[in-house]
């Protein structure tokens, strides 16, 4: 529809449809997530075990959507780019390329469905972590104690107010996007975040009460302030991602310049940009966690996660807009529409590149917050004894947890590589064995269905082992090392997983936008040596930003939620390690 609108109605109509499509996605994610959680919560009277199971289900779907979708789309993308653009010298999204259909299908699977499942998971888990901490506090001081009803209701109210703020943000974008699309998308995000902050403050002022957690009394504005800290830190983390991945700023411009000396230099410098990008977001998250703790204790950390995710509807709406515009460009190219249509969709896609970078930063930051909130809830529920850094079980768990994101990443990289290898061989075979395909002879069409089948099989096979590891490891560590060892494992996986997720997402984003910066005409433009090097860098960066980086976010949340679901079991059982030692 966006491609057709670009042909018949120009920029204005195409932009309106792309934004409306993104808005449907965004509101659908938060509406369905919150509705499902409220139904489960009411149906089972807030039973923690069952409510935690809802989060676990969301995590499992998100893991398979992100990792499976990422393997599918990047296997197809690498096959299409390396054989089509580099070897055959045909344009991107050219209908002669057998892997183009699989590539465009994969954009929807990975970038739209995957992102939605990822943020839905974080959204649900931040609410559930808050509810778990509130339930534990109510057990300690009594359900009828002052403030207990307030802190149980606050997560649902904050989520509802966030949806209202997101609706206002979407309406703002639809009204003002015609004149300055990028400015309107960014301002719409800020409008929704600011409105959400004001609304939670008003709610705290009207209905708030002081409450006690772990023997400490907190004021009625504590949860609202923690929520606002989450909102602000989410915006800052998003901007940091934009700085390191946008063609407007120095890191990407320098990366494009260095691509003139070859693909190896482009890849090395792209990796360096991603590593440098971990500094700002991690420091911001660390400061925010401490401030949120002082506002409302462990409950405040979980609420800060919810604050960052309160406007998820708006963030998903803005982020889903990018793949819609990107796919419209692919359809325009494959349908042989007028070049002016592709120019319109490319301009819309360029706006989406910035919003996509912010969305990825937002997903990483929210994953870190949600995981810390779930970890806090697990520690309260499992009550591990003798929590000390000198405890060998905690140290062992810490080391194993720190290893998990790296081992998990290796399996995903291997799956993408295997899928891409099969795809490349198939595309080469078709170019070699189908007369007239490379030349674009009339009536000669590629066997795209074969490429889609290869990507599908590669995704299904490739995600089984990483997914199995994410599910099995917390259970095994909990049985062998007990609750304290499992807590150590979760801390280790959060520490390395957040860094690795940021580095991979921003390395891939920087290499992608360095290629686009060169294609705009800098350093020789399309077809130059710098462009060829940047295409290789972009191909290396694609699985980093679209498969492995986002999947690590889900890995750390999934392990935390599995630990939380099994916390009552681990609290009662004697670790196998203790039995063997005795």
C-alpha positions, 0 to 999 in steps of 0.5 A: 500500500505504501508503494502504491501510495507513493506512485499515486499520491506522492510523499504525503500519502505514502508517509501517512500510510507508513506511519498508520501501519506502524501505529497499528503495530505499536498499539497492538503490541501494548494493547494485547500485552496488557490485556492478556496480563490483566486477564491472567492476573484477575483470573488467577487472583494475582497468583505469582507462579501463574502470572510469571508463567505468562512472562515466560511464554512471552519470552519464549515466543520473543526468543524464537521470533528474534533468533529464528527471524534473524537467521531467516532474514540475514541468511537471505540478505547475505545471499542476496547482497554478496552474489547479487550486488558484489558478484553479479553487479545488479542493484539491490532488490532487483527482481532478477535476484532469486534471494530478494523475495526471501530478503524482503519477507525476512525484513518483516519477520525480523524487524517488525515481528521480532521487534514487537515480540522483543518489546512486548516481552520487556513490557510484560516482564517489567510489569510482572517484576514490579508486581512480584516485588510488591507481592513480596512486600505485602507478605512481609508487612501484611496485604492491608498495610498502608501503601500496599494497594498503591504499589500493586496498582501502580504498574497497571496504572502507569502502563495504561497512562503510557498507552494514552501518552503513546496515542497522543504521540502518534496523533502528533506525528500524523499531524506534523509529519508532512513538513518534517517527517524525521523531526515529527517522528522524534518529537512525537516520541518526546511528546509521548514520553513527557506526557507519560511522566506528567500523568504518573506524577499526577496519579501519585499526587492524587492516589499515592501513599507511603509504603514500606519495602525491606523495612525502609519507608518510601514516599508516595512520589517514589514510584513516579520518580523512578518511572520518570528516571526510566523515561529519561534514561531510555531517551538518553540511551536511544540518543547514544545509539543514534550518535554512534549509528547515524550518518549525521555524526562523526563515528559513521562519517569516519567509518565511511572514510576509512572504507576507502582503504578496503573491507578489512579496515571497514570491519575493524573500525565498525567493530571499534565503533560498537565497542566505544558505544557501550560506554555512555549507555552503560554509565547512564543505566548504572546511574539510573538503577542507583537513583531508582533504588533510592526512590523506591528500593528494589521496587523502584528498579522494576518501576524504572524499567516500566517507565522506560517501556511505558511509551512502548506503543509509540516506540514500536510505531516509530520503529515499525515505520522503517521496515514498512518504507524499506519493503515499499522500496523493494516492491517498487524495484521488483514491480518496475515502477517509475524511478521517482517512486523508489526515490520517494520510498528511499527518502522515507526509508532514510528517516526510518534508519534513525528511528531504527537505531533509536529503537534498538538502543531502546530495546537493549536498555529496556532489556537491561532494566527488565532483567535487573527487575526480574533478578531482584524479584527472583532474589526476594522469592528464592531467598538465597542464603549467604550471598557473598562474592566469596561463595564458590557457588556464586563465583561459579555461577557468575563465570558460567553466566558471563560465558552464556551470551558469548556461547549463545552468540556463537551458535547464532552466528554459525546458524546465519553462516550456514544458512547464508552459505546454502543461500549463496550456493543456490543463487549462484546455481540459478544465475549459472543454470538459468539462461537469460536470468542475469541479463533480465531476459523477458519471461525468465524468472528466478525460483524465489520459492526455493530461496524462501524454503532454504531460509525457513529450514535454516532458521528452524534448525538454527534456533533450536540449539541456542533456544534450548541452551537458554531454557536448560542452563538456568534449570541445571545451574539452579539444581546443581548450585542452588538459588545463590549460584543461579543468582550469580549466573544471572548477574554474570549473563546480564553484565556481559549480555548488555555490553555484547548486545549494545556492541553488536547492535551499534557495530552493525548499525554503524557499518550499515549507515556508513554504506548508505552514507557512501551511496549518497555520493560521498567518497566516490558513491555507488560502485566505488572501491569504498562502496564495495568495502562498505557493502562487505562491512554491512554484510558482516554487520547485518547479523550483528545488529539484526540477529545476534545483538537483539537475541542476546537481549531476550536471552538474559530476560528469558533466563531471569524469568525462568529463574523467577518461575522456578524460584519456589522450587529452588528455595526449598531444595538442597543444591546438588553441589552441597550434597556432593561436598557433604 
